[in-house]
Amino acid sequence: MPRISAASNAAQRAETQRRVLTAFGELLFTHGLPGLTMTDVARHAGVGRTAVYNYYADIEELLISYALDETERFLSELRESLGRLDNPVERLALYVRAQVEDLSRRHLPPGPAMAAVLSPSSFAKLADHVGELSVLLQGILRDGMDQGYLPAADIGQQAQLIHGTLSSSAARGSDEPAELEARISRTVRFIQLGAGAQFDDAGQPVRVSPLPAVAG
């Protein structure tokens, strides 16, 4: 009888865990979190319930693992996309678009709802990870102000307001492609204007204040 190598066994375990996380995400999208059970997840993943418990003790642990996994993936892809753009106002638009699309797709409960279903330690773990998104957004806003494309403002407070708007936008309306695109476009322009961006007749960002003179 052929022996199963450790590498093959590890790959199988990783594949099973990925199936469980994928199934959980799909059930969040179609049914939401309330009433969701480990049995539901196992059935949807096509594995035994015991297999799910081999990785996660309960729904809370599964939820936090899914949220962290999705946030890490999202951050990696977002950083790569932002790196292709130079103008901070355009980078802000990309950030907003990516966030609304991702929040609409994943249907994770918003922050306050997550705090209600997670233990304080689990919520703190998620908050630390999601804090990286705030750092990323604040960097975009800071660049916009430094380069004269956005007026000076309290960056931390502005980032909080923007994230609140993003969660609200993602939770409203249909996910039908045309409606989602219209909602995203409105949200992008609302946030850009709210941050103080201005545009020329061709819709291109323009500086709202001159760059500081460089000492010669």
DODODREN-108162 format. One record per residue: residue in three letters; x, y, z of N, C-alpha, C, O in turn. Coordinates in Angstrom, 1 decimal, decimal comma. Example, Ala and Ser with C-alpha at 12.3 -4.5 7.8 and 13.67 -1.06 7.14 Angstrom:
# residues 2
 vomar     nx     ny     nz    cax    cay    caz     cx     cy     cz     ox     oy     oz
   ALA   13,2   -5,7    7,8   12,3   -4,5    7,8   13,2   -3,3    7,8   14,2   -3,3    8,5
   SER   12,8   -2,2    7,1   13,7   -1,1    7,1   12,9    0,0    7,9   13,4    1,1    8,0
# end
This chain:
# residues 216
 vomar     nx     ny     nz    cax    cay    caz     cx     cy     cz     ox     oy     oz
   MET    0,8   -1,2    0,0    0,0    0,0    0,0    0,9    1,2    0,0    1,8    1,3    0,8
   PRO    0,6    2,3   -0,9    1,4    3,4   -0,9    1,3    4,3    0,3    0,2    4,4    0,9
   ARG    2,4    4,8    0,8    2,4    5,6    2,0    2,0    7,0    1,7    2,4    7,5    0,6
   ILE    1,2    7,6    2,5    0,8    9,0    2,4    1,9    9,9    3,0    2,1    9,8    4,2
   SER    2,5   10,7    2,2    3,6   11,5    2,7    3,1   12,6    3,6    1,9   13,0    3,6
   ALA    4,0   13,2    4,5    3,6   14,3    5,4    3,1   15,5    4,6    2,2   16,2    5,0
   ALA    3,8   15,7    3,5    3,5   16,9    2,6    2,1   16,7    2,0    1,3   17,7    2,0
   SER    1,8   15,5    1,6    0,4   15,2    1,0   -0,6   15,4    2,1   -1,7   16,0    1,8
   ASN   -0,3   14,9    3,3   -1,3   15,1    4,4   -1,5   16,5    4,8   -2,6   16,9    5,0
   ALA   -0,4   17,3    4,8   -0,5   18,7    5,1   -1,3   19,4    4,0   -2,1   20,3    4,3
   ALA   -1,1   19,1    2,8   -1,8   19,7    1,7   -3,3   19,4    1,8   -4,2   20,2    1,5
   GLN   -3,6   18,1    2,1   -5,0   17,7    2,3   -5,7   18,5    3,4   -6,9   19,0    3,3
   ARG   -5,0   18,6    4,5   -5,6   19,4    5,6   -5,8   20,9    5,2   -6,8   21,5    5,6
   ALA   -4,8   21,4    4,5   -5,0   22,8    4,1   -6,2   23,0    3,1   -6,9   24,0    3,2
   GLU   -6,4   22,0    2,2   -7,5   22,0    1,3   -8,8   21,9    2,1   -9,8   22,6    1,7
   THR   -8,9   21,0    3,0  -10,1   20,9    3,8  -10,4   22,2    4,6  -11,6   22,7    4,6
   GLN   -9,4   22,8    5,2   -9,6   24,1    5,9  -10,1   25,2    4,9  -10,9   26,0    5,3
   ARG   -9,5   25,2    3,7   -9,9   26,2    2,7  -11,4   26,0    2,3  -12,1   26,9    2,2
   ARG  -11,8   24,7    2,2  -13,2   24,4    1,8  -14,1   24,9    2,9  -15,2   25,4    2,6
   VAL  -13,7   24,7    4,2  -14,5   25,1    5,3  -14,7   26,6    5,3  -15,8   27,2    5,5
   LEU  -13,6   27,4    5,1  -13,6   28,8    5,1  -14,5   29,3    3,9  -15,2   30,3    4,1
   THR  -14,3   28,7    2,8  -15,1   29,1    1,6  -16,6   28,9    1,8  -17,4   29,7    1,5
   ALA  -16,9   27,7    2,4  -18,3   27,4    2,7  -18,9   28,4    3,7  -20,0   28,9    3,5
   PHE  -18,1   28,7    4,7  -18,6   29,7    5,7  -18,9   31,1    5,0  -19,9   31,7    5,3
   GLY  -17,9   31,5    4,2  -18,1   32,8    3,5  -19,4   32,8    2,6  -20,1   33,8    2,5
   GLU  -19,6   31,7    1,9  -20,8   31,6    1,0  -22,1   31,6    1,8  -23,1   32,2    1,4
   LEU  -22,1   30,9    3,0  -23,3   30,9    3,8  -23,5   32,3    4,4  -24,6   32,7    4,6
   LEU  -22,4   33,0    4,8  -22,6   34,4    5,3  -23,3   35,2    4,2  -24,2   36,0    4,5
   PHE  -22,9   35,0    3,0  -23,4   35,8    1,9  -24,9   35,5    1,6  -25,7   36,4    1,4
   THR  -25,3   34,2    1,7  -26,6   33,8    1,3  -27,6   33,9    2,5  -28,8   34,1    2,3
   HIS  -27,1   33,6    3,7  -28,0   33,4    4,9  -27,7   34,4    6,0  -28,6   34,6    6,9
   GLY  -26,5   35,0    6,1  -26,1   35,9    7,2  -25,6   35,1    8,4  -25,7   33,8    8,3
   LEU  -25,1   35,7    9,4  -24,6   35,1   10,5  -25,6   34,5   11,5  -25,4   33,4   12,0
   PRO  -26,7   35,2   11,8  -27,6   34,7   12,8  -28,2   33,3   12,5  -28,6   33,1   11,4
   GLY  -28,0   32,4   13,4  -28,6   31,1   13,3  -27,6   30,1   12,5  -27,9   28,9   12,4
   LEU  -26,5   30,6   12,0  -25,6   29,8   11,3  -24,9   28,8   12,3  -24,4   29,2   13,3
   THR  -24,8   27,5   11,9  -24,2   26,5   12,8  -23,0   25,8   12,1  -22,8   25,9   10,9
   MET  -22,2   25,2   13,0  -21,1   24,4   12,4  -21,6   23,3   11,5  -20,9   22,9   10,6
   THR  -22,8   22,7   11,9  -23,3   21,7   11,0  -23,7   22,2    9,6  -23,4   21,5    8,6
   ASP  -24,2   23,4    9,6  -24,5   24,1    8,3  -23,2   24,2    7,5  -23,2   23,9    6,3
   VAL  -22,2   24,6    8,1  -20,9   24,9    7,4  -20,4   23,5    6,9  -19,9   23,4    5,8
   ALA  -20,4   22,5    7,7  -19,9   21,2    7,4  -20,6   20,6    6,2  -20,0   20,1    5,2
   ARG  -21,9   20,7    6,2  -22,8   20,2    5,1  -22,5   21,0    3,8  -22,4   20,4    2,8
   HIS  -22,3   22,3    3,9  -22,1   23,1    2,7  -20,7   22,8    2,2  -20,5   22,9    0,9
   ALA  -19,7   22,5    3,0  -18,4   22,3    2,6  -18,2   20,8    2,1  -17,2   20,5    1,5
   GLY  -19,2   20,0    2,4  -19,1   18,6    2,0  -18,1   17,8    2,8  -17,5   16,8    2,3
   VAL  -18,0   18,2    4,1  -17,1   17,4    5,0  -17,9   17,1    6,3  -19,0   17,6    6,5
   GLY  -17,4   16,1    7,1  -18,0   15,8    8,3  -18,0   16,9    9,3  -17,0   17,7    9,3
   ARG  -18,9   17,0   10,2  -18,9   18,0   11,2  -17,7   17,9   12,1  -17,1   19,0   12,5
   THR  -17,2   16,7   12,4  -16,0   16,5   13,2  -14,8   17,2   12,5  -13,9   17,7   13,2
   ALA  -14,8   17,2   11,2  -13,6   17,8   10,4  -13,6   19,3   10,7  -12,5   19,9   10,8
   VAL  -14,8   19,9   10,7  -14,8   21,4   11,0  -14,3   21,6   12,4  -13,5   22,6   12,6
   TYR  -14,7   20,8   13,4  -14,2   21,0   14,7  -12,7   20,7   14,9  -12,1   21,1   15,9
   ASN  -12,1   20,0   13,9  -10,7   19,8   14,0   -9,9   21,1   13,8   -8,8   21,2   14,2
   TYR  -10,6   22,1   13,2   -9,9   23,4   12,9  -10,4   24,5   13,8   -9,7   25,4   14,2
   TYR  -11,7   24,5   14,1  -12,3   25,6   14,8  -13,2   25,0   15,9  -14,0   24,1   15,7
   ALA  -13,1   25,7   17,1  -13,8   25,2   18,3  -15,3   25,6   18,2  -16,2   24,8   18,7
   ASP  -15,6   26,7   17,5  -17,0   27,1   17,5  -17,2   28,2   16,3  -16,2   28,5   15,7
   ILE  -18,4   28,7   16,2  -18,7   29,6   15,1  -17,8   30,9   15,3  -17,4   31,5   14,3
   GLU  -17,6   31,3   16,6  -16,9   32,5   16,8  -15,5   32,4   16,3  -14,9   33,3   15,6
   GLU  -14,8   31,3   16,6  -13,5   31,1   16,1  -13,4   31,0   14,6  -12,5   31,4   14,0
   LEU  -14,4   30,4   14,0  -14,5   30,3   12,5  -14,7   31,7   11,9  -14,1   32,0   10,9
   LEU  -15,5   32,5   12,5  -15,8   33,8   12,0  -14,5   34,7   12,1  -14,2   35,4   11,1
   ILE  -13,8   34,6   13,2  -12,6   35,4   13,3  -11,5   35,0   12,3  -10,8   35,8   11,7
   SER  -11,4   33,7   12,1  -10,4   33,1   11,2  -10,8   33,6    9,8   -9,9   33,9    9,0
   TYR  -12,1   33,5    9,4  -12,5   33,9    8,1  -12,3   35,4    7,9  -11,8   35,8    6,8
   ALA  -12,6   36,2    8,9  -12,4   37,6    8,7  -10,9   38,0    8,6  -10,6   38,9    7,8
   LEU  -10,1   37,4    9,4   -8,7   37,7    9,3   -8,1   37,2    7,9   -7,3   37,9    7,3
   ASP   -8,5   36,1    7,5   -8,0   35,5    6,2   -8,4   36,5    5,1   -7,6   36,8    4,2
   GLU   -9,7   36,9    5,1  -10,2   37,7    4,0   -9,5   39,1    4,1   -9,2   39,7    3,0
   THR   -9,3   39,6    5,3   -8,7   41,0    5,4   -7,3   40,9    4,9   -6,9   41,9    4,2
   GLU   -6,6   39,9    5,2   -5,2   39,8    4,7   -5,1   39,7    3,2   -4,3   40,4    2,6
   ARG   -6,0   38,9    2,6   -6,0   38,8    1,2   -6,4   40,1    0,6   -5,7   40,6   -0,4
   PHE   -7,4   40,8    1,1   -7,8   42,1    0,6   -6,7   43,1    0,7   -6,5   43,9   -0,3
   LEU   -6,0   43,2    1,8   -4,9   44,1    2,0   -3,8   43,9    1,0   -3,3   44,9    0,4
   SER   -3,5   42,7    0,8   -2,4   42,4   -0,2   -2,7   42,8   -1,6   -1,9   43,5   -2,3
   GLU   -4,0   42,5   -2,0   -4,4   42,9   -3,4   -4,5   44,4   -3,5   -4,2   45,0   -4,5
   LEU   -5,1   45,1   -2,4   -5,3   46,5   -2,5   -3,9   47,2   -2,5   -3,8   48,2   -3,3
   ARG   -3,0   46,8   -1,7   -1,7   47,5   -1,7   -1,0   47,4   -3,1   -0,4   48,4   -3,6
   GLU   -1,2   46,2   -3,7   -0,6   46,1   -5,1   -1,3   47,0   -6,1   -0,6   47,6   -6,9
   SER   -2,6   47,1   -6,0   -3,3   48,0   -6,9   -3,0   49,5   -6,7   -2,8   50,2   -7,6
   LEU   -2,9   49,9   -5,4   -2,6   51,3   -5,1   -1,2   51,6   -5,6   -1,0   52,8   -5,9
   GLY   -0,3   50,7   -5,6    1,1   50,9   -6,0    1,2   51,3   -7,4    2,2   51,8   -7,9
   ARG    0,1   51,1   -8,2    0,2   51,4   -9,7   -0,3   52,8   -9,9   -0,2   53,3  -11,1
   LEU   -0,8   53,5   -8,9   -1,3   54,9   -9,1   -0,5   55,9   -8,3    0,1   55,6   -7,3
   ASP   -0,3   57,1   -8,9    0,5   58,1   -8,3   -0,4   59,2   -7,6    0,0   59,7   -6,5
   ASN   -1,5   59,6   -8,3   -2,3   60,7   -7,7   -3,1   60,2   -6,5   -3,8   59,2   -6,6
   PRO   -2,9   60,9   -5,4   -3,6   60,5   -4,1   -5,1   60,5   -4,2   -5,8   59,7   -3,6
   VAL   -5,7   61,4   -5,0   -7,2   61,5   -5,2   -7,7   60,2   -5,9   -8,7   59,7   -5,6
   GLU   -6,9   59,8   -6,9   -7,2   58,6   -7,6   -7,0   57,4   -6,8   -7,8   56,4   -6,9
   ARG   -6,0   57,4   -5,9   -5,8   56,3   -5,0   -6,9   56,2   -4,0   -7,3   55,1   -3,6
   LEU   -7,4   57,4   -3,5   -8,6   57,4   -2,6   -9,8   56,8   -3,3  -10,5   56,0   -2,7
   ALA  -10,0   57,1   -4,6  -11,1   56,5   -5,3  -11,0   55,0   -5,4  -12,0   54,2   -5,2
   LEU   -9,8   54,5   -5,7   -9,5   53,0   -5,7   -9,8   52,4   -4,4  -10,4   51,3   -4,3
   TYR   -9,3   53,0   -3,3   -9,5   52,5   -2,0  -11,0   52,4   -1,7  -11,5   51,3   -1,2
   VAL  -11,8   53,4   -2,0  -13,2   53,4   -1,7  -13,9   52,3   -2,5  -14,7   51,6   -2,0
   ARG  -13,6   52,3   -3,8  -14,2   51,3   -4,7  -13,9   49,9   -4,2  -14,9   49,0   -4,1
   ALA  -12,7   49,6   -3,9  -12,3   48,3   -3,4  -13,0   47,9   -2,1  -13,5   46,7   -2,0
   GLN  -13,1   48,8   -1,2  -13,8   48,6    0,1  -15,3   48,3   -0,1  -15,8   47,3    0,5
   VAL  -16,0   49,1   -0,9  -17,4   48,8   -1,0  -17,7   47,5   -1,7  -18,6   46,8   -1,3
   GLU  -16,9   47,2   -2,8  -17,0   46,0   -3,5  -16,8   44,8   -2,5  -17,6   43,8   -2,5
   ASP  -15,7   44,9   -1,7  -15,4   43,8   -0,9  -16,4   43,6    0,3  -16,8   42,5    0,6
   LEU  -16,8   44,7    0,9  -17,8   44,6    1,9  -19,1   44,1    1,4  -19,8   43,4    2,1
   SER  -19,5   44,5    0,2  -20,8   44,0   -0,4  -20,7   42,5   -0,7  -21,7   41,8   -0,5
   ARG  -19,5   42,1   -1,1  -19,4   40,7   -1,5  -19,3   39,8   -0,2  -19,9   38,7   -0,2
   ARG  -18,6   40,2    0,8  -18,3   39,3    1,9  -19,5   39,3    2,9  -19,7   38,3    3,5
   HIS  -20,2   40,4    3,0  -21,3   40,5    3,9  -20,9   40,1    5,4  -21,7   39,5    6,1
   LEU  -19,7   40,6    5,8  -19,3   40,4    7,2  -20,1   41,4    8,0  -20,4   42,5    7,5
   PRO  -20,5   41,1    9,2  -21,2   42,1   10,0  -20,3   43,3   10,3  -19,1   43,2   10,4
   PRO  -20,9   44,5   10,3  -20,1   45,7   10,6  -19,5   45,6   12,0  -19,9   44,8   12,8
   GLY  -18,6   46,6   12,2  -17,8   46,6   13,5  -18,7   46,4   14,7  -18,4   45,5   15,5
   PRO  -19,7   47,3   15,0  -20,5   47,1   16,2  -21,2   45,8   16,3  -21,3   45,2   17,4
   ALA  -21,7   45,2   15,2  -22,3   43,9   15,2  -21,3   42,8   15,5  -21,6   41,8   16,2
   MET  -20,1   43,0   15,0  -19,0   42,0   15,3  -18,7   42,0   16,8  -18,5   41,0   17,4
   ALA  -18,7   43,2   17,3  -18,3   43,3   18,8  -19,4   42,6   19,6  -19,1   42,1   20,7
   ALA  -20,6   42,6   19,1  -21,7   42,0   19,9  -21,7   40,4   19,9  -22,1   39,8   20,8
   VAL  -21,1   39,9   18,8  -21,0   38,4   18,7  -19,7   37,8   19,1  -19,6   36,6   19,2
   LEU  -18,6   38,6   19,2  -17,3   38,1   19,5  -16,9   38,4   20,9  -17,4   39,4   21,5
   SER  -16,1   37,6   21,5  -15,5   37,9   22,8  -14,6   39,1   22,7  -14,1   39,3   21,6
   PRO  -14,4   39,8   23,8  -13,5   40,9   23,7  -12,1   40,6   23,1  -11,5   41,4   22,4
   SER  -11,5   39,4   23,5  -10,2   39,1   23,0  -10,2   38,8   21,5   -9,3   39,2   20,8
   SER  -11,3   38,2   21,0  -11,4   37,9   19,6  -11,6   39,2   18,8  -11,0   39,4   17,7
   PHE  -12,5   40,1   19,3  -12,7   41,3   18,6  -11,5   42,2   18,6  -11,2   42,9   17,6
   ALA  -10,7   42,2   19,7   -9,4   42,9   19,7   -8,5   42,4   18,6   -7,8   43,2   18,0
   LYS   -8,4   41,1   18,4   -7,6   40,5   17,4   -8,0   41,0   16,0   -7,1   41,3   15,2
   LEU   -9,3   41,0   15,8   -9,8   41,5   14,5   -9,5   43,0   14,3   -9,1   43,5   13,3
   ALA   -9,7   43,7   15,4   -9,6   45,2   15,3   -8,1   45,6   15,0   -7,9   46,5   14,3
   ASP   -7,2   44,8   15,6   -5,8   45,1   15,3   -5,5   44,9   13,8   -4,8   45,7   13,2
   HIS   -6,1   43,8   13,2   -5,8   43,5   11,8   -6,5   44,6   10,9   -5,9   45,1   10,0
   VAL   -7,7   44,9   11,2   -8,5   45,8   10,4   -7,9   47,2   10,6   -8,0   48,1    9,7
   GLY   -7,2   47,5   11,7   -6,5   48,8   11,9   -5,5   49,0   10,8   -5,2   50,2   10,5
   GLU   -5,0   48,0   10,1   -4,1   48,2    9,0   -4,7   48,9    7,8   -4,1   49,6    7,1
   LEU   -6,0   48,7    7,7   -6,8   49,4    6,6   -6,8   50,9    6,9   -6,7   51,7    6,0
   SER   -7,0   51,2    8,2   -7,1   52,6    8,6   -5,7   53,3    8,3   -5,7   54,4    7,9
   VAL   -4,7   52,6    8,7   -3,3   53,1    8,4   -3,1   53,4    6,9   -2,5   54,4    6,5
   LEU   -3,6   52,4    6,1   -3,5   52,6    4,7   -4,2   53,8    4,2   -3,7   54,6    3,4
   LEU   -5,5   54,0    4,6   -6,3   55,1    4,2   -5,7   56,4    4,7   -5,7   57,4    4,0
   GLN   -5,2   56,4    6,0   -4,6   57,7    6,5   -3,4   58,0    5,7   -3,1   59,2    5,5
   GLY   -2,6   57,1    5,2   -1,5   57,4    4,3   -1,9   58,0    3,0   -1,2   58,9    2,6
   ILE   -3,0   57,6    2,5   -3,5   58,2    1,2   -3,9   59,6    1,5   -3,6   60,5    0,7
   LEU   -4,7   59,8    2,6   -5,1   61,2    2,9   -3,9   62,1    3,2   -3,9   63,3    2,8
   ARG   -2,9   61,6    3,9   -1,8   62,4    4,2   -1,0   62,8    2,9   -0,6   64,0    2,8
   ASP   -0,9   61,8    2,0   -0,2   62,2    0,7   -1,0   63,2    0,0   -0,5   64,2   -0,6
   GLY   -2,4   63,1    0,0   -3,2   64,1   -0,7   -3,0   65,5   -0,1   -3,0   66,5   -0,8
   MET   -2,9   65,6    1,2   -2,7   66,9    1,9   -1,3   67,4    1,6   -1,1   68,6    1,3
   ASP   -0,3   66,5    1,7    1,1   67,0    1,5    1,3   67,4    0,0    2,1   68,3   -0,2
   GLN    0,6   66,8   -0,9    0,8   67,2   -2,3   -0,2   68,3   -2,8   -0,1   68,7   -4,0
   GLY   -1,0   68,8   -1,9   -1,9   69,9   -2,2   -3,2   69,5   -2,9   -3,9   70,4   -3,3
   TYR   -3,5   68,2   -3,0   -4,7   67,8   -3,6   -5,9   67,8   -2,6   -7,1   67,7   -3,1
   LEU   -5,6   67,8   -1,3   -6,7   67,8   -0,3   -6,3   68,9    0,7   -5,1   69,0    1,0
   PRO   -7,3   69,6    1,2   -7,1   70,6    2,3   -6,7   69,9    3,6   -7,0   68,8    3,8
   ALA   -5,9   70,6    4,4   -5,5   70,1    5,7   -6,7   69,8    6,5   -7,6   70,6    6,6
   ALA   -6,6   68,6    7,2   -7,7   68,2    8,1   -7,2   67,2    9,1   -6,0   66,8    9,0
   ASP   -8,0   66,9   10,1   -7,6   65,8   11,1   -7,7   64,5   10,4   -8,8   64,0   10,1
   ILE   -6,6   63,9   10,1   -6,5   62,7    9,3   -7,2   61,5    9,9   -8,0   60,8    9,3
   GLY   -7,0   61,3   11,2   -7,6   60,2   11,9   -9,1   60,3   11,9   -9,8   59,3   11,7
   GLN   -9,6   61,5   12,2  -11,1   61,7   12,2  -11,7   61,5   10,9  -12,8   61,0   10,7
   GLN  -11,0   62,0    9,9  -11,5   61,9    8,5  -11,5   60,4    8,1  -12,5   60,0    7,4
   ALA  -10,5   59,7    8,4  -10,5   58,2    8,1  -11,7   57,5    8,8  -12,3   56,7    8,2
   GLN  -12,0   57,9   10,0  -13,2   57,3   10,7  -14,5   57,6   10,0  -15,3   56,7    9,8
   LEU  -14,6   58,8    9,6  -15,9   59,2    8,9  -16,0   58,5    7,5  -17,1   58,0    7,1
   ILE  -14,9   58,3    6,8  -14,9   57,6    5,6  -15,2   56,2    5,7  -16,1   55,6    5,0
   HIS  -14,7   55,5    6,7  -15,0   54,1    7,0  -16,5   53,9    7,4  -17,1   52,9    7,0
   GLY  -17,0   54,9    8,1  -18,4   54,8    8,4  -19,3   54,9    7,2  -20,3   54,2    7,1
   THR  -18,9   55,8    6,3  -19,7   55,9    5,0  -19,6   54,7    4,2  -20,5   54,2    3,6
   LEU  -18,4   54,0    4,2  -18,2   52,8    3,4  -19,1   51,7    3,9  -19,7   51,0    3,1
   SER  -19,1   51,5    5,2  -20,0   50,4    5,8  -21,5   50,7    5,4  -22,2   49,7    5,1
   SER  -21,9   51,9    5,5  -23,3   52,3    5,2  -23,6   52,0    3,8  -24,7   51,5    3,5
   SER  -22,7   52,4    2,9  -22,9   52,2    1,5  -23,0   50,8    1,1  -23,8   50,4    0,3
   ALA  -22,1   50,0    1,7  -22,1   48,5    1,4  -23,3   47,8    1,8  -23,7   46,8    1,2
   ALA  -24,0   48,3    2,9  -25,1   47,7    3,5  -26,4   48,0    2,8  -27,5   47,4    3,1
   ARG  -26,4   49,0    1,9  -27,6   49,5    1,3  -27,7   49,1   -0,2  -26,7   49,0   -0,9
   GLY  -29,0   48,8   -0,6  -29,2   48,6   -2,0  -28,9   47,2   -2,4  -28,5   46,3   -1,7
   SER  -29,2   47,0   -3,7  -29,1   45,7   -4,4  -27,6   45,4   -4,7  -26,8   46,4   -4,9
   ASP  -27,3   44,2   -4,9  -25,9   43,8   -5,3  -26,0   43,4   -6,8  -25,0   42,9   -7,4
   GLU  -27,1   43,8   -7,5  -27,2   43,6   -8,9  -26,1   44,5   -9,5  -26,0   45,7   -9,1
   PRO  -25,4   44,0  -10,5  -24,2   44,7  -11,0  -24,4   46,2  -11,3  -23,6   47,0  -10,9
   ALA  -25,4   46,5  -12,1  -25,6   47,9  -12,5  -25,9   48,8  -11,3  -25,4   49,9  -11,2
   GLU  -26,7   48,3  -10,3  -27,0   49,1   -9,1  -25,8   49,2   -8,2  -25,6   50,3   -7,7
   LEU  -25,0   48,1   -8,1  -23,8   48,2   -7,3  -22,8   49,2   -7,8  -22,2   50,0   -7,1
   GLU  -22,7   49,2   -9,2  -21,7   50,1   -9,8  -22,2   51,5   -9,6  -21,3   52,4   -9,3
   ALA  -23,5   51,8   -9,7  -24,0   53,2   -9,5  -23,7   53,6   -8,1  -23,4   54,8   -7,8
   ARG  -24,0   52,7   -7,1  -23,8   53,0   -5,7  -22,3   53,3   -5,4  -22,0   54,2   -4,7
   ILE  -21,4   52,5   -6,0  -20,0   52,7   -5,8  -19,6   54,0   -6,3  -18,8   54,7   -5,7
   SER  -20,0   54,3   -7,5  -19,6   55,6   -8,2  -20,1   56,8   -7,3  -19,3   57,8   -7,2
   ARG  -21,3   56,7   -6,8  -21,8   57,8   -6,0  -20,9   57,9   -4,7  -20,6   59,0   -4,3
   THR  -20,6   56,8   -4,1  -19,9   56,8   -2,9  -18,4   57,3   -3,1  -17,9   58,1   -2,3
   VAL  -17,8   56,9   -4,2  -16,5   57,4   -4,5  -16,5   58,9   -4,6  -15,6   59,6   -4,0
   ARG  -17,4   59,5   -5,4  -17,4   60,9   -5,6  -17,8   61,7   -4,3  -17,2   62,7   -4,0
   PHE  -18,7   61,1   -3,5  -19,1   61,7   -2,3  -17,9   61,8   -1,3  -17,7   62,9   -0,7
   ILE  -17,2   60,8   -1,2  -16,0   60,8   -0,3  -14,9   61,7   -0,8  -14,3   62,4    0,0
   GLN  -14,7   61,6   -2,1  -13,6   62,5   -2,6  -14,0   64,0   -2,3  -13,1   64,8   -1,9
   LEU  -15,2   64,4   -2,6  -15,6   65,8   -2,4  -15,6   66,1   -0,9  -15,3   67,2   -0,5
   GLY  -16,1   65,1   -0,1  -16,1   65,3    1,3  -14,7   65,5    1,9  -14,5   66,2    2,9
   ALA  -13,7   64,9    1,3  -12,3   65,1    1,7  -11,7   66,4    1,2  -10,6   66,8    1,6
   GLY  -12,5   67,1    0,3  -12,0   68,4   -0,2  -11,4   68,4   -1,5  -10,8   69,4   -1,9
   ALA  -11,5   67,2   -2,3  -10,9   67,1   -3,6  -11,6   68,0   -4,6  -12,9   68,2   -4,4
   GLN  -10,9   68,6   -5,6  -11,5   69,4   -6,6  -11,1   68,8   -8,0  -10,1   68,2   -8,1
   PHE  -11,9   69,0   -9,0  -11,7   68,5  -10,3  -11,8   69,5  -11,4  -12,6   70,5  -11,3
   ASP  -11,1   69,3  -12,5  -11,2   70,2  -13,7  -12,4   69,8  -14,5  -13,1   68,8  -14,2
   ASP  -12,6   70,5  -15,6  -13,8   70,2  -16,5  -13,7   68,8  -17,1  -14,7   68,2  -17,5
   ALA  -12,5   68,2  -17,2  -12,4   66,8  -17,7  -12,5   65,8  -16,6  -12,3   64,6  -16,9
   GLY  -12,7   66,2  -15,4  -12,9   65,3  -14,3  -11,6   64,8  -13,6  -11,6   63,9  -12,9
   GLN  -10,5   65,5  -13,9   -9,2   65,2  -13,4   -8,9   66,0  -12,1   -9,3   67,1  -12,0
   PRO   -8,3   65,3  -11,1   -8,0   66,0   -9,8   -7,1   67,2  -10,0   -6,1   67,1  -10,8
   VAL   -7,4   68,3   -9,3   -6,5   69,5   -9,4   -6,1   69,8   -8,0   -6,8   69,5   -7,0
   ARG   -5,0   70,5   -7,9   -4,5   70,9   -6,6   -5,4   72,0   -6,0   -5,8   73,0   -6,7
   VAL   -5,7   71,9   -4,7   -6,5   72,9   -4,0   -5,6   73,9   -3,3   -6,1   75,0   -2,8
   SER   -4,3   73,6   -3,2   -3,4   74,5   -2,5   -2,0   74,3   -3,2   -1,7   73,2   -3,6
   PRO   -1,2   75,4   -3,3    0,1   75,2   -3,9    1,0   74,4   -3,1    0,9   74,4   -1,9
   LEU    2,0   73,8   -3,7    3,0   73,0   -3,0    3,9   74,0   -2,3    4,2   75,1   -2,8
   PRO    4,4   73,7   -1,1    5,4   74,6   -0,5    6,6   74,8   -1,3    7,1   73,8   -1,9
   ALA    7,2   76,0   -1,3    8,4   76,3   -2,0    9,5   75,5   -1,5    9,7   75,3   -0,3
   VAL   10,4   75,0   -2,4   11,6   74,2   -2,0   12,7   75,2   -1,9   13,0   75,9   -2,8
   ALA   13,4   75,2   -0,7   14,5   76,1   -0,5   15,6   75,7   -1,5   16,0   74,6   -1,6
   GLY   16,2   76,8   -2,2   17,2   76,5   -3,1   18,6   76,7   -2,5   19,6   76,6   -3,2
# end
